[in-house]
Amino acid sequence: MVLLRTCLVALLGMMLGANVLAQNGGSSTMLETLFAKLQTATDPVAIQSLEAAIWEQWVMVPEGPRRELMLRGITEMQQRQLKQSVETFSKLIEMAPDLSEAWNKRATAYWLLGNFPASLSDICETVKREPRHFGAYSGLGMIRAEMGEYPRAVAAFELAKKYNPHIVGIDDEIERLKAMGGDTPADPLGCTQHTAGR
């Protein structure tokens, strides 16, 4: 779990450092291409570039107030002003409720604050809007594991791996959690809804 946590912290750093200065919202065609390439990539540099490009697509927000809020929220998270970032992302969600990355960013801020229930709720909203969000599934798996909900943690990590098979340490973590037992619940993610790949 330590290796996986280290990799997820690095993933968080990549997420926070993504270039959010793009002019237009993320293109679904571009994301489809990037995800297809990620599935077959073998070169570590290419994999890292593809992951970064996917994050960049997710954080793309058009010019105007929504972009300003996204930039401000990310800056607040980088500066560990977590409560302010929650407020900023909440404003962004009110303005653009279909923007999956606004939910994911707020989920991350809640997670960093130790507010697991709020983070879980926002993760579920994220994957409802972006069913391939391996970052959200990874966070969900970590939270479920910390809560002792091992079958749900496995389900979340398996979805993260489905969309990004290159997450370092995820196979070992899945096996470790499977060994801790339990049957897969009817609602494997705990989102009380059908989500990606299930």
Secondary structure, 3 states (H helix, E strand, C coil): CHHHHHHHHHHHHHHHHCCCCCCCCCCHHHHHHHHHHHHHCCCHHHHHHHHHHHHHHHHCCCCCHHHHHHHHHHHHHHCCCHHHHHHHHHHHHHHCCCCHHHHHHHHHHHHHHCCHHHHHHHHHHHHHHCCCCHHHHHHHHHHHHHCCCHHHHHHHHHHHHHHCCCCCCHHHHHHHHHHCCCCCCCCCCCCCCCCCCC
